[in-house]
Amino acid sequence: MELHVVNQMRDFGVAFISNVPWGTHICGFYQEHLDYLETAIPYLETGLEHNEYCVWVIPTWLTSADAYALLKEKIPNFAQYQAQGQIKICTTNEWYLRFGKFEPHVLVQTWMKEYNKAMSGNWDGVRILGTPYWRGHRDWKSVVAYENLMEEKVGMLKLLVLCLYDITDWKFTRS
């Protein structure tokens, strides 16, 4: 893996998060689909505008066709970004379950391959938007392991990662 160590600040593209350095990995929660989209679309739009290669692993409630249609509707010049190959959209099954099950180590290795492939192109960096926990997936330990592994890898790369979780899938208890 090729490292691209930098301290340059980047516009994260989310209203409640200021500029961040490359290597930032943020996890957040959403309650409604609209909440998710109001975070996801500006995040991706900012990446596209700043010459970043973007990968969006869409939540299970959204289809690839609908995701592309939303971006085309909301982001000026989206057709140009798409034609340049600047964005990749995958479903949960295509990305997180591509090897038959959710395997944190394999997924992180796959992200690093995707990162290296993108960085061999003409992009300033890579921006990932994922939803690694979905309705019916109850293996929280593997998700935590995945998030920890991503955190270890992201820090020294020209990479921004945003993982959004549906808070309605969580059962919080007070002790």
C-alpha positions as CSV (number, residue, x, y, z in Angstrom):
1,M,0.0,0.0,0.0
2,E,1.3,3.4,-1.0
3,L,1.1,6.1,1.8
4,H,0.3,9.7,0.9
5,V,1.0,11.5,4.2
6,V,-0.4,15.0,4.3
7,N,-1.8,17.5,6.7
8,Q,-3.9,19.5,4.3
9,M,-7.3,20.5,5.6
10,R,-10.4,19.5,3.5
11,D,-13.9,20.7,3.4
12,F,-15.9,17.8,4.8
13,G,-19.1,19.0,3.1
14,V,-21.4,18.4,6.1
15,A,-22.8,21.6,7.7
16,F,-22.1,20.6,11.3
17,I,-18.5,19.4,10.7
18,S,-15.8,22.0,9.9
19,N,-12.8,21.4,7.7
20,V,-10.9,18.2,8.6
21,P,-7.4,16.8,7.7
22,W,-7.0,14.0,5.3
23,G,-7.2,10.7,7.2
24,T,-10.4,11.6,9.0
25,H,-13.0,8.8,9.8
26,I,-16.3,9.9,11.3
27,C,-19.2,7.8,12.3
28,G,-22.7,9.3,12.7
29,F,-26.3,8.4,13.1
30,Y,-29.4,9.3,11.2
31,Q,-33.1,8.8,12.1
32,E,-35.0,9.4,8.9
33,H,-34.0,8.7,5.3
34,L,-34.2,12.5,4.6
35,D,-31.6,13.0,7.5
36,Y,-29.3,10.5,5.8
37,L,-29.7,12.2,2.3
38,E,-29.2,15.7,3.8
39,T,-25.8,14.5,5.0
40,A,-24.8,12.1,2.2
41,I,-25.4,14.3,-0.8
42,P,-23.5,17.4,0.3
43,Y,-20.6,15.1,1.5
44,L,-20.4,13.5,-1.9
45,E,-20.9,16.8,-3.8
46,T,-18.0,18.4,-1.9
47,G,-15.8,15.4,-2.8
48,L,-16.7,15.6,-6.5
49,E,-16.1,19.4,-6.6
50,H,-12.7,18.9,-5.0
51,N,-11.5,16.3,-7.5
52,E,-11.8,13.4,-5.1
53,Y,-12.7,9.9,-6.1
54,C,-16.0,9.0,-4.3
55,V,-17.3,5.6,-3.3
56,W,-20.9,5.4,-1.9
57,V,-22.1,2.2,-0.4
58,I,-25.8,2.9,-0.3
59,P,-28.1,1.9,2.5
60,T,-30.4,-1.1,1.8
61,W,-33.5,1.2,1.5
62,L,-32.0,2.9,-1.6
63,T,-31.4,1.4,-5.0
64,S,-28.4,2.2,-7.2
65,A,-30.7,3.7,-9.9
66,D,-32.4,6.0,-7.3
67,A,-29.0,7.0,-5.9
68,Y,-27.7,8.0,-9.3
69,A,-31.0,9.9,-10.0
70,L,-30.7,11.8,-6.7
71,L,-27.2,12.8,-7.4
72,K,-28.0,13.8,-10.9
73,E,-30.9,15.9,-9.6
74,K,-29.0,17.5,-6.7
75,I,-25.5,18.0,-7.9
76,P,-24.7,20.4,-10.8
77,N,-22.4,18.8,-13.4
78,F,-23.0,15.3,-11.9
79,A,-23.1,13.8,-15.4
80,Q,-19.6,15.1,-16.0
81,Y,-18.3,13.6,-12.8
82,Q,-20.0,10.3,-13.6
83,A,-18.5,10.3,-17.1
84,Q,-15.0,10.8,-15.7
85,G,-15.4,7.8,-13.5
86,Q,-15.1,9.9,-10.4
87,I,-17.9,8.1,-8.4
88,K,-18.7,4.5,-7.7
89,I,-22.0,3.5,-6.2
90,C,-22.4,0.0,-4.7
91,T,-25.2,-1.7,-2.8
92,T,-24.7,-3.2,0.6
93,N,-24.6,-6.7,-0.9
94,E,-22.2,-5.7,-3.6
95,W,-19.7,-4.2,-1.1
96,Y,-20.1,-5.5,2.4
97,L,-21.3,-8.9,1.5
98,R,-19.4,-9.4,-1.7
99,F,-17.5,-12.4,-0.2
100,G,-20.7,-14.0,1.1
101,K,-20.5,-12.5,4.6
102,F,-19.3,-9.4,6.5
103,E,-15.6,-9.9,7.0
104,P,-13.9,-6.9,8.5
105,H,-10.3,-7.7,7.5
106,V,-11.1,-8.6,4.0
107,L,-13.3,-5.5,3.6
108,V,-10.6,-3.2,4.8
109,Q,-8.1,-4.8,2.4
110,T,-10.6,-4.3,-0.4
111,W,-11.0,-0.6,0.6
112,M,-7.2,-0.2,0.5
113,K,-7.1,-1.7,-3.0
114,E,-9.8,0.6,-4.1
115,Y,-7.9,3.5,-2.6
116,N,-4.6,2.6,-4.3
117,K,-6.4,2.2,-7.6
118,A,-8.0,5.6,-7.3
119,M,-4.8,7.3,-6.2
120,S,-3.0,5.9,-9.3
121,G,-5.4,8.1,-11.3
122,N,-5.6,11.9,-11.3
123,W,-7.6,12.3,-8.1
124,D,-6.6,14.5,-5.2
125,G,-7.8,11.9,-2.7
126,V,-10.6,9.5,-1.9
127,R,-13.9,10.0,-0.1
128,I,-15.9,7.0,1.2
129,L,-19.5,7.0,2.4
130,G,-20.7,3.8,3.9
131,T,-23.4,2.2,5.9
132,P,-21.8,-0.9,7.4
133,Y,-24.8,-1.9,9.6
134,W,-28.2,-2.6,8.2
135,R,-31.5,-3.9,9.3
136,G,-31.2,-7.6,10.0
137,H,-27.4,-7.5,10.6
138,R,-26.9,-8.1,14.2
139,D,-23.2,-8.9,14.5
140,W,-22.2,-5.6,16.2
141,K,-18.8,-7.1,17.3
142,S,-17.8,-7.5,13.6
143,V,-19.0,-3.9,12.8
144,V,-16.9,-2.6,15.7
145,A,-13.9,-4.6,14.5
146,Y,-14.4,-3.2,11.0
147,E,-14.6,0.4,12.2
148,N,-11.4,-0.1,14.3
149,L,-9.6,-1.6,11.4
150,M,-10.7,1.3,9.1
151,E,-9.5,3.8,11.8
152,E,-6.1,2.2,11.8
153,K,-5.7,2.5,8.0
154,V,-7.3,5.9,7.3
155,G,-5.0,8.1,9.4
156,M,-2.0,8.3,7.0
157,L,-3.9,8.4,3.7
158,K,-5.5,11.1,1.5
159,L,-8.8,9.6,2.5
160,L,-12.0,10.8,4.2
161,V,-14.5,8.3,5.5
162,L,-18.1,8.8,6.7
163,C,-20.0,5.9,8.1
164,L,-23.7,6.6,8.8
165,Y,-25.8,4.3,11.0
166,D,-29.6,4.2,11.2
167,I,-30.3,5.0,14.9
168,T,-33.7,3.2,14.7
169,D,-31.9,-0.1,14.3
170,W,-30.4,0.3,17.7
171,K,-31.8,-0.6,21.0
172,F,-30.3,1.5,23.7
173,T,-30.7,0.5,27.4
174,R,-29.9,2.5,30.5
175,S,-27.9,0.7,33.2
